[in-house]
Amino acid sequence: MRRDRAVFAAAAVLVWAMAGPARGIASALRDAGLLTSLVWLALAVAIAGMAGVARRTGGDPEDDRPSLLVLAATALAWGFLASRWTLPEERLHLVIFPVLGWLAWRATGPAGSRSVGWACAAVVLVGALDELNQGLRPDRQFDWMDVLANAVGGVIVPLLMLRSRGAWIAPGLLALTAAAFGPLQAAIGVGGASPPMAEASIPVHAPRASTVAASQAPSGGEYTAAHLVLITIDALRADHVPPVGHAPVATPTLDALAADSIACTNAWAAGSWTSPSMVSMLSGLHPSVHGVNSRGVNMGAGPVLPLETLAAAGWTVLGHAGDATENYRNLGIRRELDRSDEAEAIGAALRDADGPVFGWVHLRDVHAPYDATPERLAELGLDVELPTSPILDRARTHLTVPRDGFPGRHRWLQPAIRALYAAEVADADASLRRVLDAIDASGQADRTIVVLSADHGEELLETDAIGHASTTLNSVPLDVLQRIPLLVRLPDRAGAGTVYEGVVRQQDILPTLLPLLGVQHPSLSDDPLLHGVAIDLRGDTPSARAADSLPLWFYTSPCGWQCPPERRGERVSASLIQGAWTWCRLDTESAGCAAHAPWLARGRALGVALGSPVAE
């Protein structure tokens, strides 16, 4: 007995000592594709061991060993719960703490329900102290969901030692915890479930194709030869733009534009950084097809893209393609927009042009660093302190905030980082006002379609990171990264203030808008997974929602523009189907890769046929 207690105490101390490197170890196992296998292997070994004990005792109902039926139910329930946690350290705890539970049961003297109670109390205390130990570290945070992971994992083995029917408490507790995981997470705080939303959550609708068959294309040409101004705000989250949500600061320009526009509340970016997302928006192609997913790569010159069709129809096409640091060549942009004053440049283009104009204005106010001063925050009515913290200091002063450079949880900094981000949104609102004022001053507002969107969203410590792929350098698609605002203001304000809830992907935007201009652009593919489709934003028509549901499929680099040369071939494929995410890291043996393989093969085949750089 004394030796068992010493072993349990030593194991507890080891767990506490591992508080620092545990996440790195778990993340390394996950990145190597071994974490899930380890969890299931541990489960199999534990169940096999317990089954051996049960067989040796002959299933005596008076013995305090579990029956095979209880063990089977426990295995299923444990597997179900393990699937709900995706943060690596929690999944590792589901392996570690059952071992501690066994040791605790041995240390308290296996002699009935009293020893089971003492063992449960001991292992729960170890788990709570482990999390408290992490909360005291400057780079970590106390998290009640971790306490829950530790407790549930730790008490299962002692509970299995209850006599007769009492052992059924173990699988029952596991199943109940798994079933209540979502509400518990919402009540307790963000834990390790699949991607959490921001506090001002964005409603997730089931993916809906919203496609229109060629024979039922939306009525077009109402705005023939109108101007089209596309305004994108880098890293602007959907939940900071009405009607989806609102920033915690005044944004009068966004508010007014939303009131005058058709608002698409279920719009999605194709990638998690600027280049693949914008190329998808401007080409109508999925990133797996156009291949623009690393520095120095541009779309191939072969296919005729939407902006080239516009130019051939008489539009002057302005945007960003001349800068050597950008990835927007061969998209049909004929003239570079003056970046020194984009508002004045687009106003002058509308005022002076002999014919219709397409102009792309890209505002970078929101992009890191978030450098608002305390005085600026106070001026905006944001009463928040800016504590000294390495990750916060980095976000305020640098373009990148590498996820791996700032391990641990930082949710205690969320009020500060969200206030800093809100200040950037306020600045973007002012920049947007200058652009809209320039459009008004040109005298062309009444014949200009104005579209407001973003290249991608931004993480604000929902998953322990700040930024997106190009700033965190280790990112996967998440709700807060992929949901984007989309407002469409028509020249006569038709549909002003209405909401379109159907799915709109970035590659659908130009195929949807060009018919309104009286321009028909031939699709480069009949596969709606790979090419954008036309959508009727102005009515809930049967033709607009008649197609079968399409998966939302994202394809991106995990480190974006800032990828070092040795990582520029890394890719992440992700899908969102009926609210459930699946991820595939193509440089590892991720579970989701098998499901995505046919999609990737189709995308690559089309890309090769179009001459895209998909073989980079």
C-alpha positions as CSV (number, residue, x, y, z in Angstrom):
1,M,0.0,0.0,0.0
2,R,2.8,2.4,0.9
3,R,4.6,1.7,-2.3
4,D,1.4,2.3,-4.3
5,R,0.9,5.7,-2.7
6,A,4.5,6.6,-3.5
7,V,4.0,5.7,-7.1
8,F,0.8,7.7,-7.3
9,A,2.5,10.7,-5.7
10,A,5.4,10.5,-8.1
11,A,3.1,10.3,-11.1
12,A,1.2,13.3,-9.9
13,V,4.4,15.3,-9.5
14,L,5.4,14.2,-13.0
15,V,2.1,15.5,-14.4
16,W,2.5,18.8,-12.7
17,A,6.1,19.1,-13.9
18,M,5.0,18.4,-17.5
19,A,2.6,21.4,-17.5
20,G,5.0,23.5,-19.5
21,P,6.1,21.1,-22.3
22,A,2.9,19.0,-22.4
23,R,1.2,21.0,-25.1
24,G,4.3,21.0,-27.3
25,I,4.6,17.2,-26.9
26,A,0.9,16.8,-27.7
27,S,1.1,19.1,-30.7
28,A,4.1,17.3,-32.0
29,L,2.3,14.0,-31.7
30,R,-0.7,15.5,-33.5
31,D,1.4,17.0,-36.3
32,A,3.1,13.7,-36.8
33,G,-0.3,12.1,-37.1
34,L,0.2,10.0,-34.0
35,L,-2.0,11.6,-31.3
36,T,-5.3,10.0,-32.4
37,S,-3.6,6.6,-32.7
38,L,-2.1,7.0,-29.3
39,V,-5.5,7.8,-27.7
40,W,-7.1,4.7,-29.3
41,L,-4.1,2.5,-28.5
42,A,-4.3,3.5,-24.9
43,L,-8.0,2.8,-24.9
44,A,-7.5,-0.6,-26.4
45,V,-4.8,-1.5,-23.9
46,A,-6.8,-0.3,-20.9
47,I,-9.9,-2.2,-22.0
48,A,-7.9,-5.3,-22.8
49,G,-6.3,-5.2,-19.4
50,M,-9.6,-4.7,-17.6
51,A,-11.2,-7.5,-19.6
52,G,-8.4,-9.8,-18.6
53,V,-9.1,-9.0,-14.9
54,A,-12.8,-9.6,-15.5
55,R,-12.2,-13.0,-17.1
56,R,-9.9,-14.1,-14.3
57,T,-12.5,-13.3,-11.7
58,G,-15.1,-15.2,-13.6
59,G,-17.6,-12.3,-13.7
60,D,-18.5,-12.8,-10.0
61,P,-21.3,-10.2,-9.3
62,E,-19.9,-9.7,-5.8
63,D,-16.4,-9.0,-7.1
64,D,-15.4,-5.4,-7.6
65,R,-14.2,-5.9,-11.2
66,P,-16.2,-4.7,-14.2
67,S,-18.0,-7.0,-16.5
68,L,-17.1,-7.3,-20.2
69,L,-20.4,-5.5,-21.1
70,V,-19.5,-2.5,-18.9
71,L,-16.1,-2.4,-20.5
72,A,-17.5,-2.4,-24.0
73,A,-19.9,0.4,-23.2
74,T,-17.0,2.4,-21.6
75,A,-14.9,2.0,-24.7
76,L,-17.6,3.3,-26.9
77,A,-18.5,6.2,-24.7
78,W,-14.8,7.1,-24.2
79,G,-14.2,7.1,-27.9
80,F,-17.2,9.3,-28.4
81,L,-15.9,11.8,-25.8
82,A,-12.4,11.7,-27.2
83,S,-13.8,12.7,-30.6
84,R,-15.3,15.9,-29.2
85,W,-12.0,17.2,-28.0
86,T,-9.6,18.4,-30.7
87,L,-7.0,20.5,-28.7
88,P,-4.0,18.2,-28.4
89,E,-3.4,18.5,-24.6
90,E,-7.0,17.5,-23.7
91,R,-6.8,14.4,-25.9
92,L,-3.5,13.6,-24.3
93,H,-5.1,14.0,-20.8
94,L,-7.7,11.4,-21.8
95,V,-4.7,9.0,-22.0
96,I,-2.8,10.2,-19.0
97,F,-5.5,10.6,-16.4
98,P,-7.0,7.1,-16.6
99,V,-3.6,5.9,-15.7
100,L,-3.5,8.2,-12.7
101,G,-7.0,7.0,-11.8
102,W,-5.7,3.4,-11.7
103,L,-2.8,4.4,-9.6
104,A,-5.1,6.4,-7.2
105,W,-7.4,3.4,-6.8
106,R,-4.4,1.2,-6.0
107,A,-3.0,3.8,-3.6
108,T,-6.3,4.1,-1.6
109,G,-6.6,0.4,-1.1
110,P,-9.0,-1.4,-3.4
111,A,-11.7,-2.4,-0.9
112,G,-15.1,-1.2,-2.0
113,S,-16.9,2.0,-2.7
114,R,-15.1,4.0,0.0
115,S,-11.7,3.5,-1.7
116,V,-13.3,4.3,-5.1
117,G,-14.5,7.6,-3.6
118,W,-11.1,8.5,-2.2
119,A,-9.5,7.5,-5.5
120,C,-11.9,9.8,-7.5
121,A,-11.3,12.7,-5.1
122,A,-7.5,12.2,-5.3
123,V,-7.3,12.2,-9.1
124,V,-9.8,15.1,-9.5
125,L,-7.6,17.1,-7.1
126,V,-4.5,16.2,-9.1
127,G,-6.2,17.4,-12.3
128,A,-7.4,20.7,-10.7
129,L,-3.9,21.4,-9.3
130,D,-2.4,20.6,-12.7
131,E,-4.6,23.2,-14.3
132,L,-4.0,25.7,-11.5
133,N,-0.3,25.1,-12.1
134,Q,-0.7,26.0,-15.7
135,G,-2.9,29.1,-14.8
136,L,0.0,30.4,-12.7
137,R,2.4,30.3,-15.6
138,P,2.7,33.6,-17.6
139,D,2.2,31.9,-20.9
140,R,-0.8,29.7,-19.9
141,Q,-4.3,30.1,-18.5
142,F,-6.5,28.3,-16.1
143,D,-9.3,26.7,-18.1
144,W,-12.4,24.9,-16.6
145,M,-12.7,22.7,-19.7
146,D,-9.3,21.3,-18.9
147,V,-10.3,20.6,-15.4
148,L,-13.3,18.7,-16.8
149,A,-11.1,16.8,-19.2
150,N,-8.8,15.8,-16.3
151,A,-11.6,14.9,-13.9
152,V,-13.6,12.8,-16.3
153,G,-10.6,11.0,-17.6
154,G,-9.3,10.3,-14.1
155,V,-12.4,9.0,-12.4
156,I,-13.4,6.4,-15.0
157,V,-11.1,3.6,-13.8
158,P,-12.0,3.9,-10.1
159,L,-15.7,4.0,-11.1
160,L,-15.3,0.8,-13.0
161,M,-14.3,-0.8,-9.7
162,L,-17.7,-0.3,-8.2
163,R,-19.5,-3.5,-7.5
164,S,-22.2,-4.9,-9.7
165,R,-24.4,-2.3,-11.4
166,G,-22.4,0.6,-9.9
167,A,-19.7,0.2,-12.6
168,W,-22.3,1.5,-15.1
169,I,-21.7,4.9,-13.7
170,A,-18.4,5.0,-15.6
171,P,-19.8,4.7,-19.2
172,G,-22.8,6.8,-18.2
173,L,-20.6,9.7,-17.0
174,L,-18.6,9.5,-20.2
175,A,-21.7,9.5,-22.4
176,L,-23.4,12.3,-20.5
177,T,-20.2,14.5,-20.7
178,A,-19.9,13.8,-24.4
179,A,-23.6,14.6,-25.1
180,A,-23.5,17.8,-23.0
181,F,-20.1,18.9,-24.4
182,G,-21.4,21.8,-26.5
183,P,-23.6,23.4,-23.8
184,L,-20.9,22.8,-21.2
185,Q,-18.4,24.5,-23.4
186,A,-20.7,27.5,-23.9
187,A,-21.4,27.7,-20.1
188,I,-17.9,27.2,-18.9
189,G,-15.9,28.8,-21.7
190,V,-13.9,27.9,-24.7
191,G,-12.2,24.6,-24.5
192,G,-11.0,22.1,-27.0
193,A,-14.0,21.4,-29.1
194,S,-14.0,21.9,-32.8
195,P,-13.5,25.5,-33.7
196,P,-15.1,27.8,-31.1
197,M,-16.8,31.0,-32.2
198,A,-16.2,34.5,-30.9
199,E,-18.4,35.8,-28.0
200,A,-20.4,37.7,-30.6
201,S,-21.0,34.5,-32.5
202,I,-21.7,34.2,-36.1
203,P,-24.7,32.0,-36.9
204,V,-23.6,28.9,-38.9
205,H,-26.1,27.8,-41.5
206,A,-26.0,24.4,-43.1
207,P,-24.2,24.7,-46.4
208,R,-26.6,25.4,-49.2
209,A,-25.7,25.4,-52.8
210,S,-27.9,28.4,-53.8
211,T,-26.9,27.7,-57.4
212,V,-28.9,28.6,-60.4
213,A,-29.1,26.2,-63.3
214,A,-27.9,27.7,-66.7
215,S,-31.5,27.5,-68.0
216,Q,-32.7,29.4,-64.9
217,A,-30.0,32.1,-64.6
218,P,-31.1,35.1,-62.5
219,S,-32.6,37.9,-64.4
220,G,-29.7,40.1,-65.5
221,G,-28.8,43.3,-67.2
222,E,-30.8,45.7,-65.0
223,Y,-27.5,47.6,-64.5
224,T,-26.0,47.3,-67.9
225,A,-22.8,49.2,-68.3
226,A,-22.8,50.2,-64.6
227,H,-19.6,50.7,-62.7
228,L,-18.6,48.0,-60.2
229,V,-16.4,48.9,-57.2
230,L,-15.2,46.0,-55.1
231,I,-13.9,47.1,-51.7
232,T,-12.2,44.5,-49.6
233,I,-11.0,45.2,-46.1
234,D,-8.1,42.9,-45.1
235,A,-8.8,40.6,-42.1
236,L,-12.3,42.1,-41.4
237,R,-14.4,39.6,-39.4
238,A,-18.0,39.1,-40.4
239,D,-19.2,39.5,-36.8
240,H,-18.0,43.1,-36.8
241,V,-20.2,44.2,-39.7
242,P,-24.0,44.6,-39.6
243,P,-26.3,42.7,-39.8
244,V,-24.2,39.7,-38.7
245,G,-22.7,41.6,-35.7
246,H,-21.2,44.8,-34.6
247,A,-17.8,46.0,-33.5
248,P,-17.7,47.4,-29.9
249,V,-17.1,50.8,-31.4
250,A,-19.1,53.2,-33.6
251,T,-18.9,52.2,-37.3
252,P,-21.3,54.7,-38.9
253,T,-20.1,54.0,-42.5
254,L,-20.5,50.2,-42.2
255,D,-23.9,50.7,-40.6
256,A,-25.1,53.1,-43.4
257,L,-23.7,50.8,-46.1
258,A,-25.4,47.8,-44.6
259,A,-28.7,49.7,-44.5
260,D,-28.4,50.5,-48.2
261,S,-27.3,47.0,-49.3
262,I,-28.3,43.4,-49.7
263,A,-26.4,41.7,-46.8
264,C,-25.2,38.2,-47.3
265,T,-24.9,36.7,-43.9
266,N,-23.5,33.4,-44.9
267,A,-20.4,34.3,-47.0
268,W,-17.2,32.3,-46.9
269,A,-13.6,32.9,-47.8
270,A,-11.8,30.2,-49.9
271,G,-8.5,30.5,-48.0
272,S,-7.1,31.7,-44.7
273,W,-4.8,34.4,-46.1
274,T,-5.1,37.1,-48.7
275,S,-3.7,35.8,-52.0
276,P,-5.7,32.5,-52.5
277,S,-8.8,34.2,-51.2
278,M,-8.6,37.2,-53.5
279,V,-7.6,35.1,-56.5
280,S,-10.7,33.0,-55.9
281,M,-12.8,36.1,-55.6
282,L,-11.5,37.6,-58.9
283,S,-11.2,34.4,-60.9
284,G,-14.2,32.4,-59.8
285,L,-12.0,29.4,-59.2
286,H,-11.4,27.3,-56.1
287,P,-7.8,27.6,-54.7
288,S,-7.1,23.9,-55.6
289,V,-7.6,24.9,-59.2
290,H,-5.9,28.3,-59.5
291,G,-2.9,27.1,-57.4
292,V,-2.0,30.6,-55.9
293,N,-1.1,29.5,-52.4
294,S,2.4,30.7,-51.8
295,R,4.7,33.7,-52.3
296,G,5.7,34.4,-55.9
297,V,3.0,32.3,-57.5
298,N,0.5,33.8,-60.0
299,M,-2.5,32.5,-61.9
300,G,-1.6,31.0,-65.3
301,A,-2.1,33.2,-68.3
302,G,-4.2,30.7,-70.3
303,P,-7.9,30.8,-69.2
304,V,-10.2,33.7,-69.9
305,L,-11.3,35.0,-66.4
306,P,-14.2,37.2,-65.4
307,L,-12.2,40.5,-65.4
308,E,-10.9,39.7,-68.8
309,T,-14.4,39.2,-70.0
310,L,-15.3,42.6,-68.5
311,A,-12.4,44.3,-70.2
312,A,-13.4,42.8,-73.5
313,A,-16.9,44.1,-73.0
314,G,-15.6,47.7,-72.5
315,W,-14.9,48.0,-68.8
316,T,-11.7,49.7,-67.6
317,V,-10.3,47.3,-65.0
318,L,-8.3,48.7,-62.2
319,G,-6.8,47.0,-59.2
320,H,-3.5,45.6,-57.8
321,A,-1.3,43.5,-59.9
322,G,1.9,45.5,-60.6
323,D,3.5,45.1,-57.2
324,A,6.1,42.3,-57.3
325,T,5.1,41.3,-53.7
326,E,1.5,40.5,-54.9
327,N,0.0,37.4,-56.5
328,Y,-2.6,39.0,-58.8
329,R,-1.1,38.9,-62.3
330,N,-3.0,37.3,-65.2
331,L,-6.4,38.0,-63.6
332,G,-7.4,40.7,-66.1
333,I,-6.3,43.8,-64.1
334,R,-5.2,46.2,-66.8
335,R,-4.3,49.3,-64.8
336,E,-2.7,49.6,-61.4
337,L,-4.7,51.6,-58.8
338,D,-2.7,54.3,-57.1
339,R,-2.0,53.0,-53.6
340,S,-1.0,56.3,-52.2
341,D,-4.6,57.4,-52.1
342,E,-7.0,54.7,-53.2
343,A,-10.1,56.7,-52.4
344,E,-9.0,59.6,-54.7
345,A,-7.8,57.1,-57.4
346,I,-11.1,55.3,-57.6
347,G,-13.0,58.6,-57.6
348,A,-10.9,60.0,-60.4
349,A,-11.3,56.8,-62.4
350,L,-15.1,56.9,-62.2
351,R,-15.1,60.7,-62.9
352,D,-12.8,60.6,-65.9
353,A,-13.6,57.3,-67.6
354,D,-15.2,57.2,-71.0
355,G,-17.0,53.9,-70.2
356,P,-17.8,51.7,-67.3
357,V,-15.2,50.9,-64.7
358,F,-14.4,48.0,-62.5
359,G,-12.2,49.0,-59.6
360,W,-10.8,46.9,-56.8
361,V,-9.9,48.8,-53.6
362,H,-8.1,46.9,-50.9
363,L,-8.0,48.6,-47.4
364,R,-5.4,47.3,-45.0
365,D,-6.3,49.2,-41.8
366,V,-7.4,46.1,-39.9
367,H,-4.3,44.0,-40.5
368,A,-1.8,43.5,-37.7
369,P,-0.1,45.2,-36.0
370,Y,-2.9,46.5,-33.8
371,D,-1.1,49.6,-32.6
372,A,-3.8,51.7,-31.1
373,T,-2.6,53.6,-28.0
374,P,-4.4,53.6,-24.7
375,E,-5.5,57.2,-25.5
376,R,-7.0,56.1,-28.8
377,L,-8.9,53.3,-27.1
378,A,-10.3,55.7,-24.5
379,E,-11.3,58.1,-27.3
380,L,-13.3,55.3,-28.8
381,G,-15.0,54.5,-25.5
382,L,-13.1,51.2,-25.0
383,D,-12.4,51.0,-21.3
384,V,-9.8,48.3,-21.2
385,E,-6.3,47.9,-19.8
386,L,-3.4,46.8,-22.0
387,P,-1.4,44.5,-19.7
388,T,2.2,43.6,-20.3
389,S,2.3,40.3,-22.1
390,P,4.7,38.9,-24.7
391,I,1.9,37.9,-27.2
392,L,0.0,41.2,-26.7
393,D,3.2,43.2,-27.1
394,R,4.0,41.3,-30.3
395,A,0.5,41.9,-31.8
396,R,0.8,45.6,-31.1
397,T,4.2,46.0,-32.8
398,H,4.7,43.3,-35.4
399,L,3.1,42.0,-38.6
400,T,3.3,38.4,-37.4
401,V,2.4,36.7,-34.2
402,P,3.7,33.2,-34.6
403,R,1.5,30.7,-32.9
404,D,4.4,28.4,-32.0
405,G,6.3,31.3,-30.5
406,F,3.6,32.0,-27.9
407,P,2.4,28.6,-26.6
408,G,-0.4,28.3,-24.1
409,R,-3.8,29.8,-23.6
410,H,-4.2,33.6,-23.5
411,R,-7.9,34.1,-23.1
412,W,-7.3,36.5,-20.2
413,L,-6.0,38.9,-22.9
414,Q,-9.1,38.7,-25.1
415,P,-10.7,42.0,-23.8
416,A,-7.5,43.8,-24.7
417,I,-6.9,42.2,-28.1
418,R,-10.5,42.6,-29.1
419,A,-10.4,46.3,-28.1
420,L,-7.2,46.8,-30.2
421,Y,-8.9,45.0,-33.1
422,A,-12.0,47.1,-32.7
423,A,-9.9,50.3,-33.0
424,E,-8.5,49.0,-36.3
425,V,-12.1,48.4,-37.5
426,A,-12.9,52.0,-36.6
427,D,-10.0,53.1,-38.7
428,A,-11.2,51.0,-41.6
429,D,-14.6,52.5,-41.2
430,A,-13.1,55.9,-41.7
431,S,-11.1,54.7,-44.7
432,L,-14.3,53.2,-46.2
433,R,-16.0,56.6,-45.7
434,R,-13.3,58.3,-47.8
435,V,-13.8,55.7,-50.6
436,L,-17.6,56.1,-50.6
437,D,-17.3,59.9,-50.4
438,A,-15.0,59.8,-53.5
439,I,-17.6,57.7,-55.3
440,D,-20.3,60.2,-54.4
441,A,-18.0,63.2,-55.5
442,S,-17.4,61.5,-58.9
443,G,-21.1,62.0,-59.7
444,Q,-21.3,58.3,-60.6
445,A,-22.8,56.8,-57.4
446,D,-26.2,56.4,-59.0
447,R,-24.7,54.0,-61.6
448,T,-22.2,52.2,-59.5
449,I,-22.6,48.8,-57.8
450,V,-20.6,48.9,-54.6
451,V,-19.5,45.6,-53.0
452,L,-17.9,45.4,-49.5
453,S,-16.2,42.2,-48.4
454,A,-13.0,40.8,-46.9
455,D,-10.3,38.5,-47.9
456,H,-10.6,36.4,-44.7
457,G,-11.4,36.9,-41.1
458,E,-9.2,36.9,-38.0
459,E,-8.5,34.9,-34.9
460,L,-8.7,36.9,-31.7
461,L,-7.6,34.3,-29.2
462,E,-10.6,32.0,-29.6
463,T,-8.1,29.2,-30.4
464,D,-5.0,30.7,-28.6
465,A,-3.8,32.6,-31.7
466,I,-4.0,36.1,-33.0
467,G,-4.3,36.7,-36.8
468,H,-4.5,34.4,-39.7
469,A,-2.3,32.1,-41.8
470,S,0.2,34.8,-42.8
471,T,0.5,36.1,-39.3
472,T,0.2,33.1,-37.1
473,L,2.4,30.9,-39.4
474,N,0.5,27.8,-38.3
475,S,-3.2,28.1,-39.1
476,V,-6.1,25.9,-40.2
477,P,-9.5,27.1,-41.5
478,L,-11.9,28.0,-38.7
479,D,-15.3,29.8,-38.6
480,V,-13.7,33.1,-37.5
481,L,-11.2,32.9,-40.3
482,Q,-13.5,31.8,-43.1
483,R,-16.7,33.8,-42.4
484,I,-16.5,37.2,-44.2
485,P,-18.8,40.1,-44.6
486,L,-20.5,40.7,-47.9
487,L,-22.6,43.8,-48.7
488,V,-23.9,44.5,-52.2
489,R,-25.3,48.1,-52.8
490,L,-27.1,48.4,-56.1
491,P,-27.3,51.8,-57.8
492,D,-31.0,52.2,-57.2
493,R,-30.7,50.7,-53.7
494,A,-32.9,47.8,-54.7
495,G,-33.1,45.3,-51.9
496,A,-31.7,47.8,-49.4
497,G,-31.7,46.4,-45.9
498,T,-32.6,42.9,-46.9
499,V,-30.7,39.8,-45.9
500,Y,-29.7,36.8,-48.1
501,E,-29.0,33.8,-45.9
502,G,-27.9,31.4,-48.5
503,V,-24.3,30.3,-48.8
504,V,-22.1,32.6,-50.9
505,R,-18.5,31.6,-51.5
506,Q,-15.8,34.0,-52.7
507,Q,-15.7,32.3,-56.1
508,D,-19.4,33.0,-56.5
509,I,-19.2,36.8,-56.2
510,L,-18.2,37.8,-59.8
511,P,-20.3,35.1,-61.5
512,T,-23.2,36.6,-59.5
513,L,-22.5,40.2,-60.3
514,L,-21.5,40.1,-64.0
515,P,-25.0,39.2,-65.2
516,L,-26.3,42.3,-63.4
517,L,-24.0,44.3,-65.7
518,G,-25.3,42.6,-68.8
519,V,-22.1,40.6,-69.2
520,Q,-22.2,36.8,-69.7
521,H,-19.0,35.1,-68.6
522,P,-18.6,31.4,-69.7
523,S,-17.9,29.1,-66.8
524,L,-14.6,27.3,-66.9
525,S,-16.1,24.2,-65.3
526,D,-19.5,22.6,-64.8
527,D,-18.3,21.4,-61.4
528,P,-19.7,23.8,-58.8
529,L,-17.2,22.6,-56.2
530,L,-14.4,24.0,-58.3
531,H,-16.0,27.0,-60.0
532,G,-18.3,29.8,-58.8
533,V,-22.0,29.8,-59.6
534,A,-24.5,32.6,-60.2
535,I,-26.8,33.4,-57.3
536,D,-30.0,35.4,-57.1
537,L,-29.4,37.6,-54.1
538,R,-32.6,39.5,-54.5
539,G,-35.2,36.8,-53.9
540,D,-35.8,33.4,-52.2
541,T,-36.6,31.8,-55.5
542,P,-36.8,28.1,-56.0
543,S,-34.1,28.2,-58.7
544,A,-31.7,29.9,-56.3
545,R,-31.9,27.0,-53.8
546,A,-32.9,24.1,-55.9
547,A,-29.5,22.3,-56.1
548,D,-28.3,19.7,-53.7
549,S,-26.2,20.9,-50.8
550,L,-22.5,21.5,-51.6
551,P,-19.8,21.1,-49.0
552,L,-18.0,24.2,-48.1
553,W,-14.4,23.4,-49.0
554,F,-11.4,25.5,-48.1
555,Y,-7.8,25.0,-49.3
556,T,-4.9,27.1,-48.0
557,S,-1.4,27.3,-46.8
558,P,-1.0,27.1,-43.0
559,C,1.6,29.9,-43.1
560,G,0.6,32.0,-46.0
561,W,2.8,34.8,-47.3
562,Q,5.3,34.4,-44.5
563,C,6.1,30.8,-45.2
564,P,9.8,30.1,-45.3
565,P,11.0,28.4,-48.4
566,E,11.1,24.9,-46.8
567,R,7.4,25.2,-45.8
568,R,5.9,26.7,-49.0
569,G,4.6,23.3,-50.2
570,E,2.5,22.7,-47.0
571,R,-1.3,22.8,-47.6
572,V,-4.4,22.4,-45.4
573,S,-7.7,21.2,-46.9
574,A,-10.8,21.6,-44.8
575,S,-14.5,21.2,-45.2
576,L,-17.6,22.3,-43.3
577,I,-20.7,20.2,-43.8
578,Q,-23.8,20.6,-41.6
579,G,-21.7,22.5,-39.0
580,A,-19.1,19.7,-38.7
581,W,-15.4,20.5,-39.6
582,T,-13.0,18.1,-41.2
583,W,-9.3,19.0,-41.6
584,C,-6.6,17.5,-43.7
585,R,-2.9,18.5,-43.4
586,L,-1.5,17.3,-46.7
587,D,2.0,17.0,-45.2
588,T,0.8,14.5,-42.6
589,E,-1.5,11.5,-42.6
590,S,-4.5,13.4,-41.3
591,A,-7.8,11.5,-41.1
592,G,-9.6,14.0,-43.3
593,C,-7.3,13.5,-46.3
594,A,-9.1,10.4,-47.6
595,A,-12.4,12.2,-47.8
596,H,-10.8,15.2,-49.5
597,A,-8.7,13.2,-52.0
598,P,-11.3,13.0,-54.8
599,W,-12.0,16.8,-54.5
600,L,-8.3,17.5,-54.6
601,A,-7.8,15.3,-57.6
602,R,-10.6,17.0,-59.5
603,G,-9.2,20.5,-58.6
604,R,-5.7,19.5,-59.7
605,A,-7.0,18.0,-63.0
606,L,-8.9,21.2,-63.8
607,G,-5.9,23.4,-62.8
608,V,-3.6,21.4,-65.1
609,A,-6.0,21.7,-67.9
610,L,-6.2,25.5,-67.4
611,G,-2.4,25.9,-67.0
612,S,-2.6,26.9,-63.4
613,P,0.5,26.5,-61.2
614,V,-1.0,23.6,-59.2
615,A,2.2,21.5,-59.4
616,E,4.2,24.0,-57.3
